[in-house]
């Protein structure tokens, strides 16, 4: 997974809402779509983009497809974002040390 495709996938507000609905665990499309202002087919398309970006995985339960967050893809995105956090912490540490001298 390239972090760019994950970020692009999450840049759409509806897609982020779909992704956030998977936080508690695996769900079928109908459950995910409930209460969203888009159709079930639209939710399926959003899930397809999230899956292609490596953020969501799909399993079959009989005739239903269950979608859940893919920890591997999310981990790769987090590692990429962590590099910025480390830089920010280093800059903060340097400022604190400068002020304490």
SVG drawing of the C-alpha trace seen along z (x, -y; Angstrom):
<svg xmlns="http://www.w3.org/2000/svg" viewBox="-31 -30 53 49">
<polyline fill="none" stroke="black" stroke-width="0.4" points="0.0,0.0 1.2,-3.4 0.4,-6.0 -0.7,-8.3 -3.5,-6.1 -4.6,-5.7 -4.7,-9.4 -6.5,-10.0 -9.1,-7.4 -9.6,-9.1 -9.8,-12.5 -13.5,-12.0 -15.7,-12.9 -18.3,-10.2 -15.5,-7.6 -14.1,-8.7 -17.5,-8.2 -17.7,-4.7 -14.2,-3.9 -15.1,-5.2 -18.2,-3.0 -15.8,0.0 -14.0,-1.0 -16.1,1.2 -15.5,4.3 -16.6,6.0 -19.9,5.0 -22.0,5.8 -22.7,3.1 -26.3,2.7 -25.2,2.0 -22.6,-0.5 -25.0,-2.3 -27.7,-2.7 -28.1,-6.4 -25.7,-7.6 -26.9,-10.0 -25.8,-7.7 -27.2,-4.5 -25.9,-1.0 -24.3,-0.7 -22.5,-4.0 -21.2,-2.6 -20.0,0.5 -18.0,-1.8 -16.5,-3.6 -15.6,-0.3 -14.0,0.8 -11.7,-2.3 -10.8,-1.8 -10.0,1.9 -7.8,0.9 -6.0,-1.5 -5.2,1.3 -7.3,-0.2 -10.2,2.3 -10.4,6.1 -13.4,8.2 -14.4,11.6 -17.4,13.7 -20.1,14.9 -22.4,17.0 -23.8,14.6 -22.8,11.5 -19.5,9.6 -18.2,8.4 -15.8,5.4 -13.3,4.5 -10.3,2.2 -7.2,3.9 -4.6,3.4 -1.7,4.0 -2.7,1.1 -3.6,-1.2 -0.2,-0.3 1.7,-1.3 -0.2,-4.6 0.5,-5.2 4.3,-4.5 4.4,-7.1 2.6,-9.6 4.8,-8.8 7.8,-10.2 6.2,-13.7 5.4,-13.2 9.0,-12.3 10.1,-15.5 7.6,-17.6 8.8,-16.1 12.4,-16.7 11.6,-20.4 9.7,-20.7 12.5,-19.2 15.0,-21.6 12.8,-24.6 12.4,-23.5 16.2,-22.9 16.9,-26.2 14.6,-28.0 16.0,-26.2 19.6,-27.4"/>
</svg>
